């Protein structure tokens, strides 16, 4: 028997705006279309026996996810990027696939040990699945977060993409690295586990965007490299906040920032220039990674070497900055710390990450 989500009488999902839960036909036409209506142009069949209004688009990832969940045979759950998206993962939208130079939508993966035929947009994973690894979230069966993250990292196209999975799942506090560490031993011998373990060793809990992850891996490509801190607040010696850089080498005093397209003009550019000047004024060196550096990081690597050369020439008395936080400061560096925040604290302390 298939699992069905709990949905509002109108068919609109109460917890996910814009999502319409597929409905079965209803002779009265109340909870779903009548059979004649279902055969008409105003309804679209999402899966055998289930329908949504024809104007409901599958461009919204949550819509594709809720439709895929209706196809679960016996028991199972949505996994991978789709499970993380349904749990609020900002960076998991299923639109990061490129086919012949064009952006394409990724399939929704359903984990189930029961053989099922894949359908357009939905694939079934028949890997071993313990019932305890299934949870219900807003009416949908999902695999637990640690499994979803590890699945996505195991099947990621490369190591950098796999590291992004861990970091961006932690960004929304969906899973902690400690929870992933506890789950990883259960995957011995599974497809993609070596890459998953390698990515886990490089993961951090306080990256704020995928591009920050890319910059960190270009700067420190292996876990035994330089100490780099992600988004830690830097203060002057009077306890005033200077800023929270994307990356910081605290040993030699180098700030690293990723500048995307929106940093190149207008108010943001002026803000960035003032920010760089503030860091330099307290004795920090400053290096920037640009979007063009992602395809060819050599120019970034040259700038980084020059930056380390300048930092090495600085004297101790030029260091007028500290990572010592004032007693009143509320730290949000880890998943555990962020989960402990109240709703009002989250709204106040984490809103800047969306900028």
CORPEQUI-V942177 format. One record per pair of residues at least 4 apart in sequence whose ideal C-beta (glycine too) atoms are under 8 Angstrom apart, sorted by the first residue. I is the first residue (numbers start at 1). J is the second residue. Records with the same first field share a line. If there is no record, write none. Layout:
I->J + J
This chain:
1->74
2->70 + 71 + 72 + 73
3->69 + 72 + 75 + 141
4->70
5->13 + 21 + 66 + 69 + 70 + 138 + 139 + 140
6->139
7->11 + 12 + 13 + 14 + 21 + 23 + 139
8->12 + 13 + 14 + 21
9->30 + 31
11->20 + 21 + 22 + 23 + 31 + 32 + 52 + 53
12->19 + 20 + 21
13->19 + 20 + 21 + 62 + 66 + 138 + 139
15->138 + 139
16->62 + 66 + 86 + 138
18->60 + 62 + 63
19->60 + 62 + 63 + 66
20->52 + 53 + 56 + 63 + 66
21->52 + 66 + 139
22->46 + 47 + 50 + 51 + 52 + 66 + 67 + 70
23->31 + 32 + 33 + 50 + 51 + 52
24->31 + 32 + 49 + 50 + 51
25->32 + 33 + 34 + 35 + 37 + 38 + 49 + 51
26->30 + 31 + 32 + 33 + 34
27->34 + 35
28->34
29->33 + 34 + 37
32->38 + 51
33->37 + 38 + 40 + 42 + 43 + 51
34->38
35->39
36->40
37->42 + 43
38->43 + 45 + 51
39->43
41->54
42->53 + 54
43->51 + 52 + 53 + 54
44->51 + 52 + 53 + 54 + 56
45->50 + 51
46->50 + 51 + 52 + 67 + 70
47->67 + 70 + 71 + 119
50->67 + 70
52->56 + 63 + 67
56->63
57->63
58->63 + 64 + 67 + 105 + 121
59->63 + 105
60->64
61->65 + 82 + 85 + 92 + 93 + 94 + 95 + 105
62->66 + 85 + 86
63->67
64->68 + 82 + 94 + 105 + 108 + 121
65->69 + 78 + 82 + 85 + 86 + 108 + 140
66->70 + 140
67->71
68->78 + 82 + 108 + 110 + 121 + 122
69->78 + 110 + 140 + 141
71->110 + 116 + 119 + 122
72->76 + 77 + 78 + 110 + 112 + 141
73->112 + 114 + 116
74->112 + 114
75->112 + 114 + 129 + 131 + 134 + 141
76->110 + 111 + 112 + 113 + 114 + 124 + 129 + 134 + 141
77->83 + 110 + 111 + 112 + 129 + 133 + 134 + 135 + 140 + 141 + 142 + 143
78->82 + 83 + 86 + 108 + 109 + 110 + 111 + 140 + 141 + 142 + 143
79->83 + 109 + 110 + 111 + 125 + 142 + 143 + 147 + 148 + 151
80->84 + 109 + 148 + 151 + 152 + 155
81->85 + 89 + 92 + 93 + 94 + 106 + 109 + 152
82->86 + 92 + 94 + 108 + 109
83->87 + 142 + 143 + 145 + 148
84->89 + 92 + 145 + 148 + 149 + 152 + 169 + 172 + 174
85->89 + 92 + 93 + 94
86->137 + 138 + 140 + 142
87->137 + 142 + 145 + 172 + 174
88->172 + 174
89->168 + 169 + 171 + 172 + 174
90->168 + 171 + 172
91->164 + 168 + 171 + 172 + 209 + 210
92->168 + 169
94->105 + 106 + 108
95->103 + 105 + 106
96->103 + 106
97->103 + 104 + 105 + 106
98->102 + 103 + 104
99->104
105->121
107->118 + 121 + 122 + 123
108->121 + 122 + 123
109->122 + 123 + 124 + 125 + 151
110->116 + 122 + 123 + 124 + 125
111->124 + 125 + 127 + 129 + 143 + 147 + 151
112->116 + 124 + 125 + 126 + 129
113->126 + 127 + 128 + 129
114->126
115->124 + 126
116->124
117->124
118->122 + 123 + 124
125->151
127->190 + 191
129->133 + 134 + 143
133->143 + 144 + 147
134->141 + 142 + 143 + 144
135->141 + 142 + 143 + 144
136->140 + 141 + 142
137->142
142->148
143->147 + 148 + 151
144->148 + 183
145->149 + 169 + 174 + 175 + 179
146->150 + 175 + 179 + 180 + 182 + 183
147->151 + 183
148->152 + 169 + 175
149->153 + 165 + 166 + 169 + 174 + 175 + 180
150->154 + 180 + 183 + 184 + 187 + 196
151->155
152->156 + 162 + 165
153->162 + 163 + 165 + 166 + 192 + 195 + 196 + 199 + 200
154->162 + 187 + 190 + 191 + 192 + 193 + 195 + 196
155->191 + 192
156->161 + 162 + 164 + 165 + 192 + 195 + 199
157->161
158->162
159->163 + 195 + 198 + 199 + 202 + 217
160->164 + 213 + 214 + 217
161->165
162->166 + 195 + 196 + 198 + 199
163->167 + 199 + 202 + 203 + 213 + 217
164->168 + 210 + 213 + 214
165->169 + 199
166->170 + 177 + 180 + 199 + 200 + 203
167->171 + 203 + 204 + 205 + 207 + 210 + 212 + 213
168->172 + 207 + 210 + 213
169->174 + 175
170->174 + 175 + 176 + 177 + 203 + 204 + 205 + 206 + 207 + 335
171->207 + 208 + 353
173->335 + 338 + 339
175->179 + 180 + 335
176->180 + 205 + 334 + 335 + 336
177->181 + 200 + 203 + 205 + 335
178->182 + 336
179->183
180->184 + 200 + 203
181->200
183->187
184->193 + 196 + 197 + 200
187->193 + 196
188->193
189->193
192->196
193->197
194->198
195->199
196->200
197->201
198->202
199->203
201->223
202->217 + 222 + 223
204->213 + 216 + 230
205->333 + 334 + 335
206->230 + 231 + 232 + 332 + 333 + 334
207->212 + 213 + 216 + 230 + 231
208->212 + 230 + 231 + 246 + 353
209->213 + 258
210->214
211->215 + 258 + 260 + 289 + 291 + 294
212->216 + 230 + 231 + 246 + 247 + 258
213->217
214->218 + 258 + 289 + 294
215->219 + 246 + 247 + 256 + 258 + 289 + 300
216->220 + 228 + 230 + 247
217->221
218->289 + 293 + 297 + 300 + 301
219->226 + 228 + 247 + 256 + 304
220->225 + 226 + 228
221->225
226->249 + 251
227->249 + 250 + 251
228->247 + 248 + 249 + 256
229->247 + 248 + 249 + 250 + 323
230->246 + 247
231->244 + 245 + 246 + 333
232->244 + 245 + 248 + 250 + 323 + 333
233->241 + 243 + 244 + 323 + 325 + 329
234->241 + 242 + 243 + 244 + 245 + 248 + 255 + 279 + 282 + 284 + 321 + 322 + 323
235->239 + 240 + 241 + 242 + 321 + 322 + 323 + 324 + 325 + 326
236->240 + 242 + 282 + 320 + 321 + 322
237->320 + 321 + 322
239->326
242->278 + 279 + 282 + 321
243->275 + 278 + 279
245->255 + 256 + 257 + 279
246->256 + 257 + 258
247->255 + 256 + 257
248->254 + 255 + 256
249->253 + 254 + 256
250->323
252->285 + 308 + 311 + 312
253->283 + 284 + 285 + 311 + 314 + 319 + 321
254->284 + 285 + 286 + 287 + 307 + 308 + 311
255->279 + 284 + 285 + 286 + 287
256->286 + 287 + 288 + 289 + 304
257->272 + 275 + 276 + 286 + 287 + 288 + 289
258->288 + 289
259->263 + 264 + 272 + 288 + 289 + 290 + 291
260->291
261->291
262->268
263->268 + 269 + 272
264->269
265->269
266->270
267->271
268->272
269->273
270->274
271->275
272->276
273->277
274->278
275->279
276->280 + 286
277->281
278->282
279->284 + 286 + 321
280->284 + 285 + 286
281->320
282->319 + 320 + 321
283->314 + 318 + 319 + 320 + 321
284->321
285->307 + 308 + 310 + 311 + 314
286->307
287->300 + 303 + 304 + 307
288->303
289->293 + 294 + 300
290->300
292->296 + 299
293->297 + 299 + 300
297->301
298->302
299->303
300->304
301->305
302->306
303->307
304->308
305->309
306->310
307->311
308->312
309->313
310->314
314->318 + 319
325->329 + 331
330->341 + 345 + 349
331->337
332->337 + 338 + 341 + 349 + 350
333->337
334->338
335->339
336->340
337->341
338->346 + 350
341->345 + 346 + 349 + 350
342->346
343->347
344->348
345->349
346->350
347->351
350->354
351->355
